């Protein structure tokens, strides 16, 4: 990846990927032997709306990144508060690379506020296999997977996507 120009991603070889994202930002890429490269991008998929910025995971092999109405979008890392800025409604840590043993992809460790005032924790894995991605919530608790991912982080097998996304917060 060479640069981001408006809504386009420009590569060193001159190739271009067009997107429909406003405020397009490139974070990093997932490069693993035997797997296609996946780009980690963010942006807003509409011009004049109040939609928040989202994370997009896209392989250049798939051509242009055209999104509408949140299709193929994911939450960014960090925290989100209610509109008064007093109550935490969402929090996430995101890692990418080899996020679980022998598993390449992106993993979210997240919690969100339920209607009853309690918080629910979950782990979401977007696994990269061959030419495709497969997303699913993991059944085991957050406490079982997070130590594994943190161990891989210490071994430099994965990275954490830093986030300060703090919508409506203090």
C-alpha positions in Angstrom: 0.0 0.0 0.0 1.4 3.3 -1.0 -1.2 5.9 -0.1 -4.8 6.8 0.5 -6.2 9.5 -1.8 -9.7 10.6 -1.1 -11.8 7.3 -1.4 -9.0 5.4 -3.2 -6.2 3.1 -2.0 -3.1 3.4 -4.2 -0.5 0.7 -4.3 3.2 1.0 -5.1 2.7 -0.8 -8.4 0.1 1.7 -9.5 -2.9 -0.5 -8.9 -5.9 1.3 -7.3 -8.8 0.1 -5.2 -11.8 2.4 -5.2 -14.1 2.6 -2.2 -17.3 4.4 -1.3 -16.0 5.3 2.1 -15.8 8.9 3.4 -12.8 9.6 5.6 -11.1 6.5 4.4 -8.2 5.5 6.7 -5.7 2.6 6.2 -4.6 0.9 9.5 -2.5 -2.1 8.5 -2.7 -5.4 6.6 -2.8 -9.0 7.5 -0.1 -10.9 5.6 0.3 -14.5 6.3 2.0 -17.2 4.2 -0.5 -19.2 2.2 -3.3 -16.6 2.7 -4.3 -13.6 0.6 -3.5 -10.1 2.0 -6.4 -8.4 3.8 -6.4 -4.6 4.4 -7.8 -3.1 7.6 -9.6 0.1 6.7 -12.1 2.5 8.3 -14.5 5.1 7.1 -18.1 6.1 6.9 -20.3 4.6 4.1 -22.6 7.7 3.6 -22.1 11.3 2.8 -24.7 13.2 4.8 -25.7 11.0 7.6 -25.0 10.5 11.3 -23.4 7.0 10.8 -20.3 6.3 12.8 -17.0 5.3 11.5 -16.7 1.5 10.9 -13.9 -1.0 10.4 -13.7 -2.8 7.0 -11.5 -5.9 6.3 -10.9 -6.2 2.5 -8.7 -8.3 0.2 -7.3 -6.5 -2.8 -8.0 -9.7 -4.7 -11.7 -8.9 -4.4 -11.4 -5.6 -6.4 -13.1 -2.4 -5.3 -14.6 -2.0 -1.9 -18.2 -1.0 -2.4 -20.3 -0.9 0.8 -23.8 0.3 1.5 -25.9 0.4 4.7 -23.2 -1.0 6.9 -22.6 -4.1 4.8 -19.4 -5.9 5.8 -18.7 -3.4 8.4 -17.4 -4.1 11.9 -17.0 -2.2 15.2 -13.8 -0.3 15.8 -11.8 -0.8 19.0 -12.3 1.5 22.0 -15.3 2.7 23.9 -18.7 4.3 23.1 -20.8 6.1 25.7 -24.5 7.0 25.6 -25.4 10.4 24.1 -25.2 12.1 27.5 -21.6 10.8 27.9 -22.3 9.1 31.2 -22.9 5.4 30.5 -20.6 3.1 28.8 -22.6 1.2 26.1 -19.8 -0.6 24.2 -16.2 -1.5 24.6 -13.9 -3.6 22.4 -10.3 -4.7 22.0 -9.4 -6.0 18.5 -6.4 -8.1 17.5 -5.3 -9.3 14.0 -2.9 -11.8 12.6 -2.5 -15.2 14.3 -5.1 -14.4 17.0 -5.6 -17.9 18.3 -3.3 -20.9 17.9 -3.1 -21.7 14.2 -5.9 -19.3 13.4 -5.3 -16.2 11.2 -7.9 -13.5 11.3 -9.4 -10.7 13.4 -10.8 -11.2 16.9 -13.0 -8.8 19.0 -13.1 -9.0 22.7 -16.2 -6.9 23.5 -18.8 -6.0 26.0 -22.0 -4.1 25.5 -24.8 -2.8 27.7 -28.0 -4.7 27.8 -31.5 -3.3 28.3 -31.5 -4.6 31.8 -28.5 -2.5 32.8 -26.1 -5.5 32.9 -23.1 -5.9 30.6 -22.7 -8.9 28.2 -19.2 -10.0 27.1 -18.6 -11.8 23.8 -15.8 -12.9 21.5 -16.2 -12.6 17.8 -13.7 -14.2 15.4 -13.4 -13.4 11.7 -11.3 -16.3 10.5 -9.3 -16.1 7.2 -9.3 -19.4 5.3 -8.0 -19.7 1.8 -9.8 -17.1 -0.2 -12.6 -16.4 2.2 -13.5 -15.0 5.7 -15.8 -16.7 8.1 -17.2 -14.9 11.1 -18.8 -16.3 14.2 -19.1 -15.7 17.9 -17.0 -18.1 20.0 -18.9 -20.1 22.6 -16.1 -20.1 25.2 -15.8 -17.2 27.6 -13.7 -14.1 27.0 -11.4 -15.2 29.8 -10.5 -18.4 27.9 -9.5 -16.8 24.6 -8.0 -13.4 25.7 -4.9 -15.0 27.5 -4.2 -17.0 24.3 -4.4 -13.9 22.1 -2.3 -11.9 24.5 0.4 -14.6 24.5 0.5 -14.5 20.7 0.7 -10.7 20.9 3.8 -11.1 23.1 5.3 -13.4 20.5 4.6 -10.8 17.8 2.3 -13.2 16.0 -0.6 -10.8 16.1 -1.1 -7.1 16.7 -3.7 -5.0 18.5 -5.6 -2.5 16.6 -5.4 0.5 18.9 -8.6 2.5 19.3 -9.7 5.6 21.1 -13.1 5.6 19.4 -15.0 7.5 22.1 -18.3 8.6 20.6 -20.3 10.9 23.0 -17.9 10.1 25.8 -16.0 12.3 28.3 
